Every structure is written in C-alpha cells, then in structure tokens.
Amino acid sequence: MSVVVPAYGGQEKLDLTLASLAAQSYPGHLMEVVVVDDGSEPALVLPPIRPENTRIVPSLPGGWARGHAVRSGAAASDADALLFLDADMIVFREHVEAQLRWHHLADYLAVTGHLRCVDYTPGSLTPTEVREAMERGEPQTLVEGPGEELEWLGRAYKRTGNLKTGGHTAFRHFIGATGSVRRTFFEESGGAASELVLGEDTHLGYRFAQHGAVFVPELDTSSWHLGRPQMETRKEDGARFRYPFVGNRLPLVGDNRKRVGRQWQVPRVDTVVDTTGSGFEEVAQTVDALLGGDTADIRIRLVGEWGRVTPGRHGTIDDPAVDVRLVHENYRCEPRVEFVESEPAPDPDVPFRLRVGPGQPLARHAVEHMIKQADAAGAGLLRATAPGDDLGGPRLERTAAFARARRLGAGEDELDAMVDELFGTHWLDGQSQLFTPQDPIPETPSDWKEQLERAGARVEAQKVRVERLKHRFHWLTRSRTGRFLCRIIG
C-alpha cells in the first residue's frame, strides 16, 4: 500500500499525521508513505516519528495544488494500491488495513474512509501522544467530544444505504481527504486533473465512475480531521470558484448545463450517426434536428466514407459520391460535428452516447427527455422505437454502465445483456415521445390544384369587398346626402 500525502506547509499537522501512520495495524514493511511537498516555504522535513518507509518528493514541474500533488505522488510511489490522505489527518489504528481489504476483492472499487472534524489548537498535541494513543487503540483521548461528521455525506449514506443505491451520482461522495483505489484503475481513469485547484476530488470520483467504479464507504474505522475543511467553512465561495472550472469538465454536476445554447469543454452527449449508404436529405434531417434541439451541449460524430471527398476535378450531380460530398460540405463548418471513417471508441469523459439513424429527426426536447427518463429509471441503457422500425430507434448509452460491463468481462455482443442485468434497460415509445410531428403534405397534384383554386376564390371575394368599401367611401365624401350624414354622425 502506498499512502500519498499531498502537503503545502503545515509542518505541525503533518507531523501528527505521520505519527498516526506510524502506529497502524497494517505491517510497516508493506506500506510506503510518499509526502508530496507542493512548494512549501520553508520546505517540509521528515519528523522523527514516522513510518519506516517514508519519503518526501516535490511536485512534478508544470503544476501546483492538491490535484497536481496527488498525481505527482502516485507517479512517485510503487505499490499496487493507493491511499490518498490529507496532511491534517489523524487516522485510527486500523485505517489503512480496513481500506486495503476492499482492494483484494475487486480492482475497480473506490473506497472512502470515515472521518470526523475536530477542533484543534496549535501545540495541543504532540506526535508522541498521537502514536501512543493509537497504539493503545484509544484515539478518543486525543480530542474532546466525538467530533463532527460531514452532514451532507452522512445524509447521503443514510439516503442510499451506504451508497448501495447511489446509482450514477455515487461519485459525488468520494472525498479526497481519505480515499483509496488500485493503482492500475487510477491510471486507466486518467488520474487526478493537474489543472484543477479546487474540486479535484469530485472530478476524480467522476473519472472513476466513468471507468466503471463501485464506490464503497469504509465505516468500520475512522479518523480525525484537524479543523473543518475549507470547503465546509466557505461553501459559497468554494462553489463559486469551482462552478466554471469543474463544470467545464464534469457534465453531471451543477446547473450550468441547463443554460440554453451553451457548450462546454466536455459535452454532455456524444452522438453517433452512421451515414454510410444514406442520402444527403436523410442525414440532414437527423443532424439538423439534433443541432437545433434544446440540448446544445452535444457532439455529433458522422461515420462515413469521407475519403471519397477528394480535391480536383470530379463529377457534379452525377458523381457517385455526390451525397457524401453534400453532407461533408453542409457540416464542415459546424464546430459540433466531426467526420470519422469508423465508429470511435466511447469517450470516457462524456456521460452519454446517443445512437440515432439517418431519417430519424428528433423533436427539440427529445435528447433531454431521454436523459431525464434514463436518470429517473437509473437505467444504463435507454432504447426507443422508431416509426416503422421497433428495434431500430434511438438508443442512449450511459458510459459508466457500459464501462462497468466491459470491466466485468462482457464482450461487445454481450454488453447490452450485461448492462441490463446490472443497471436495467428502459424503453420509450419513440413515435409519441421523441420524433417531430410532420406537417401533412398533399399527396397528388390534384390536391395542390384544389387548394390553389380555393385560395384564388378567397382572393377574388376579398377584391369585391374592397371595391364595395371604396364605393361607399366615395358616396359619403362626394354626395350631398353623404355629407349630411357625416355631419350628423360626427
């Protein structure tokens, strides 16, 4: 087990953290502690009381703050499992052992340790007192009272049965103060985002979820957080700062994605439209409906034979590749459209993948409606019927659900069945809920002729009425009787 402790200043609290780690029940020779000094002045030093395999490393060049320090510590460590621990924590004797036990069960678990916030006065504790209290199994002797739990986290655990029913929002409850994962899983998910200076633990939890993580709270042992975290004491200021930075990268947090017409670094939906063999009009029907829909935060990937769009002399209206050329020219300047030769692998940062066929124009509300229905049902896959094709309608895939199925060994032809077993499949009647109603078009030229004749008759009748009004006006203004009547009326 590698314990990664990102730190910036705070030597006194760091000494207490390392003293508690020196008294762990987990064998010391199987544990390394990597303290990441994120530019402290003066530089941090190792105290006398610490685990036997402890070292200080600097943050990697090119970044700063906790996310970058976590990434630096993971890169500098060696063990198969990583436990991230704040540098102002006192962990109980079984804290490391309890978290590591989970990682022997599966390689895709994200474990959050239990903690309570306690008041702390500088100089009120020594490393010796901390180590001895932990060795005796009496952490309560170090502080007054039981400490204070994070209320929002406690409510979430109670509401979801300790995250058993947390569903697609469970990642929000992964906290960076004390949490652990397997190294390979950390690396496969992309790790901590170096560019985030606040909200990096929520974003890291999101990345874990998108790669199929199961989130587990470890409640059998606990720890003290020395003082309340900044995000608890300054919630509004912290939320204000995180809003654009985290929101740009994390489509499932905050209300920013509800803003009409906005686009973000990571889209909410990846749409795949296979245009191969389809006509320009069919493709345009589908793509224009998506671009004009209420969900502007969308990326559309058109799969097609774009290699046929060659420069130089070529046929025009009789060109065998005319439809390919028309589609390419029609959307090459649209920033939300990409041209790909084959279906791309799922983007793990994007929460949903939508598949819809040419000639299936969705209503403006359709994409948002599908997302809401999938979330309400907790479904990993939403499928819809289409006019004339009950099984060939749009399908909305939750990226995290399909990542879990792949992680459990499902082949590409087994994914739907595995997702259905794990998360469920939700069906919609596409005809009534998703597709744009089309205005009736006259079926024969005779219909058009009849409509034009009726319209012409209405125009002629209107002309007659206008002439009658002009005649009356002339009589009122010119004749002696008319002028007399105007004087009486006026």
N, C-alpha and C positions, 0 to 999 in steps of 0.2 A: 504494500500500500504506500502510495506517495501522497503526503499531505502537503498541499500547496497553500502557502500563506502570503497573499499579497499585502504589502505594507508600505505606508508613506508616513514617516515619522512615528510618534507614539511608542518610543522605546520601552517605556514603563509597562504599558499594557501588553506589548509583545512579549516581554519577559514573563508575564503571568501566563500568557497563552502557551508558551513553550514549557513552562513548569508543569502545566496540567497535561501536556502531551508526554512529558517525561514519566508520568505516573499511570500510563494506560495499561489496561489488561492485555492488549494486543502485544505480542512479542516485539521487543525493541529492535532486534536484529532483522525483522521482516518489514520494518517501517522506515521510510526516509521522510524527512521534513525539509522542504525547499521554501525558504523565505525569499520573496522577491522584493528587493528594495527598489521602489519606484521613484528614485531620485530624491531620497531623504537628505536633508541638510540639518545637522551632521549625518553622515552615513550611519546606518544601523550596524550594530555589533551583536555577536552571539553572547548570551549571558552564560554564567557557569552552570545553571540548572537548565538542562535541555535534553531532548532525546539524543541517544548516542550517535545517530546518523543524521545530523542537521547541518545545513549549509545555507549561506546567503548568496544569491545571484542577483545581478542587476536586471532590470527590464531590458528587453531587446530594443535596439535602436528603432526610431521611427514612430514611437507612440508613447502614451502615458495613460494613467488612470487604471482603475481596477480591471476592466476587461482586458486591456493590453498586458497587465501584470499576470493575470490568470493564464493567458495564452503563453507568456514567457515562462512561467513556472512549469506548465505542462510540458513545454518543449525541453526544459532542462531536467525533468525527472525521468525515472526509469521504470517504475513499477507498472503492473497490469491494470491497477485500479487507481483512480484519482479522487482525493477528498479535498474540496476547497473550503478553507476556513478563514474567517476574518481574523485580523490581528488584534482584536479586542474581545476575544472569547476565552472563557474558562470551560473546558469540556470535561464532563464526568468521566469516571474511570473506564467505563465500557463503551464510550462514544465511538471510537474508531472500530473496535471489534464488531459492534452492533451493525454499523453500516456495511462493513466489508462482507458480512454473512450473506447479505442480499445478492451480492455480485457473484457468488458461487452458484446461484440458482439460474440466472439468465444474464446475457450480455447486453440487454437493451433496457435495463432498469435505471431510472434516475431517482436517487434516494435523497430525501430532505431530512436532516436531523432536527430534533426538537430543541427549542431554546426558550429561555425566559429573559426578559430585560431586567436588570437590577441597577439600583443606584450605586455609583462608585465615586469615592473621594480619592483624589491622587494621594498616594502614600499610605492608604489604609490597609493595604495587603502587601505581603512580600512573597517572592517566588517560593521560599521555603514553606511558608504557611499553606500555600496552594498545593504544593506537591504532597505534603504530609496529609492534608485533609482528603485529597483524592486517594491516596494510598489506604487510608482508613475507611474509605467509602462514605465520608461524611461531608459532602460539599455544602450542606445547609449551614455548617458552622462558619462559612466564609462571609455570608451576607445576612441581612435582616429581612425576614419575611420570605414568602415563596417566589417573589419576583412576578413580573407581569408578562403574560403571553401577548403575542401579536393578535389583536382582536380579530382582524379580518381573516387571518389564517385559521384561527380556532373556529370561526363561524363556517368557513369553507369546509374544514374537516368534518364538522358536525352535519352540515347540509348534504355532503356527498358520501358519508360513511367512510371517512378517511380516504377520500379520492376514488373509492371504488366505482362511484357513479359520476365522476368528474367529467367524463366524456372529452370532447375536443377542447375544453377550457382548462383541463387539469394542469397544463404547463404554467399557468399563471401563479401557481402555488409552489413552484420550485424557487427556493430562496438561496442566494449565493453565500450567505453567512456560514452555512454548514450544509454542504450537499456533495454527493459523490456519484460517479459513473465509471464505467470501464473505459480505459484509455482508447481502445480502438473505436468505441462508439463516439467518444468525444471528438476524435479526429475525423471520423466519417461524417459527422454532422457539421463540420466546419469550425467547431470550437467557438470560443468567445470572440466577439467582434471588437477588434482593437480600436475602431473609430468611435465607439460609444463610450462616453464618460459617465453617464447615468443610465439606469435601466438595462444594463448589460445582462443582469441575471435573468430578467424576464425574456429578453431576446434569446439568451442561451437556452432557456427552457423551451421556447418556441422551436428552436432548431432541433432540439432533442425530439420534440413531439413530431415534427415533420419527417423525422427518420424512424418513427415507429416506437418511441419510448413508452414505457409504462411508468407512471410516477407513483412513488411509494414514500409515505411518511414513516420514519423510524421513531416510534414513540416510547420504546422500552427504556431509553436512557435520555439524558438531557444535557443542557449546558447553560452557562450564564453569558449573557451579552452585557458587557460593562457599559452601562448607559443605554439610552434609546438610540436606535439608528437615525441618521439624519432624515431619511425618507419618512420616518414616523413623526419627527418633531417639526418638519417643514413640508408637510404633504402637498400643499397647494403650490409652493414654489418649485418643489421637485417635479410635480405633474406638469407644470407649465414648461419647464425646461425639457422634460422628456417628450412632450407632445409631438414636436416635429421630428426629433431625431429618431426616436423609437418608432413613431408612426410611419415614417418613410420606409422602414424596413420590415415592419410587422403588421400585416393587414388585419389581424384579428383583435387588436387592442385599440380602445378609444373610439370616439365618434367621428374622427376626421374622415373616415372612408364614406360617411354618409353625405358629404358635401358634393352637390351635383356638379358634374363636369370636371372634377379634379382627377389628376393622375399622380402616381407616386413611384418611388424607386422600385418597389416590389409590387406588381399588380395583384389584385385580389383573385383574378380568374385568368387562367391560360386557356384559350380556345383553340381547338384543332379542327380545321376544315379540310378534308381531303378533296381537292379539286380535280384529281386525275380523271379524265374522260368526261368531265362535266362541261356544259356550255357556259358562256360568259353570263348570260342572264340568270341562270340558276345560282351561280356563285355570288353574283352581285346582290340577288335577293337576300341571301343569308348574311353576307358580310355587312351590307348597308344597314340591315335591321340591327345587327349587333353594335355597329358604330353609333347608331342613332338611339340606342336604348338608354335606359335610366342608369345603367352601370357603365360609366365611362372608364372606370379603373380596370381596364381589360386589355389583354394582349391577344392578338389573333395570329395564329401561325397557319399559313396556307401551304398545304402539301401539294406539290405539283411538279410537272416536267419543265422547270424553269430553264433548264439547259437548252430548250428549243427556242428561247428568246435570244436570237443571235443578231449581231450587227450586220451591216452590209445589205446588199440587195436581196429582197425576198418578196414573195407573193403578198398581195393585199387581201382583198375579200375572199380570194380563192386559196389562200395559204392554208395548208393542212393544220398549221399551228395557230390559226387566227384567234381561236378562243383563249389559248394560253397567252398570246400577246395582249389581247384586250384586258384580261384580268390583271396581268402584270402592270400594264400601263395605268390602269384605273386606280391601283392602290400603291404604286411605288413611292408616292409622296406622303402616304398616310403613316405617321410615326407609330401607330399602334398595330400595324400589320407587318409581319415578317414572312419572307418566302423561304421555304425549306424543301429540299428534294425528297426527304423521307421524314416520317414521324419522329420528332425529337424525344429524348428521354424526359420524364417529368422533371420540372424544376422544383427542387425540394423547398425553396423559399416561398413558393406560391401555394396557398392553401387549397385551391380547387382547380381541377382540369375539366373543361367542358368540351364534349364532342358533339358536333352538330353537322348535318349534311347539307350540301347544296340544295337549293329549292325548299329550304325549311326556314322561312322568315319568322323569327320570334317576335312577339309583342314587346313593347318598350319595357314592360315590367318583368319580363319572363326570367331573366337571369337572377335578379334579386329575389323573385318569388321562389325559384328553385333553391337558392341558398337558404332562405328562411325555412322552407319546408324540410330540407336536409338537416338543418340545425335543430329544428323542433323535434324531429324524429330521432336525432342522434345517429343518423344513418351514415355509413361510409360510402354508399353509392345511391344515387337517385337516378331513376330511369323514367322516361316518359314515352307515351305512344305518339305516333305521328299520323297525320291523315293518310290513310291508305297503307300504312305500314306500322303495325302494332309494336313490333320489336325493333324497328329502325329509327326510333325517335331520339331526341337529345338524351345524353347521359352526363351527369355531373359526378365526378370522382373526387373524393376527399383525399388529398395527397397523403396525409398522415395515416389514414386507414390502409391504403394500398402499400405504403412503406412497411407497415406492421406485417401485412400478409406476406410480402416478399421476405421480410426478415425471418418469418416462421417457415420459410422454405417453399412457399407456393410458386409453382411455375406460372408462366404467362397465361396459359389456358386454364389455370386453376384459381386465378386471382379473384374473379367475381364470386365464386363459391366461398372462398376463404373470408373475403370481406363481409359477405352476407352472414356467415357464421359468427364473426367477431363483432360486427357493428350493425348489421341489418341492411336491407335494401328497401328503399321507399319508392313506390310507383305513383306517377301522376297521369291523369288524363290530359295529354298534350293538346288535343283538339279544343278543349274548353278552357284550359288554363294558361297555355303558353303561346299559341300561334295567333298572328294578326288576322282578324277577320278581313276578308277581301270584299271590296265593293262588287256587286254583280255587274257583269259585262254582257251587253246584248250578244246573243249567240249567232244571229244571222243578219245580213244586210237589210232585210225587210224590217227588222226591229229598229234599226237606225233610221230608215226612211219614215216609219210611222212616227218616231219621236220628233224628227225634224219637221214633219208636216204639222204635228200638234203645236210645236213651238212657233212655226210660222203663222198659224191661225191666231195664236195668242198675240203675236206682234201686230197683225192686221187689226185685231179688235182694239188694241191699245191706240193705234193711229186714229181710228174712228172716234174714240172718246176724246182724244186731244183736239181733233178738229171741232167737235161739238163745243168744247170749252172755249176755244178761240172765238167761235161764232157768238157765244153768249157774252164774252168779254167785249167784243166789238159792239154789240147791240146796247150794252149798258153804258158804254162811253160815248156812243155816237148819236143814238136816237133820243128824241125829246122825252119819250116815256121813260127810257132807261135812266136819263139824268135826273128826272123827277124821283124815281125810285131810289137812286143813290143818295139824294138829299134827305129823303125820309129815313133810310136805313142808317146813314151816317149821323 
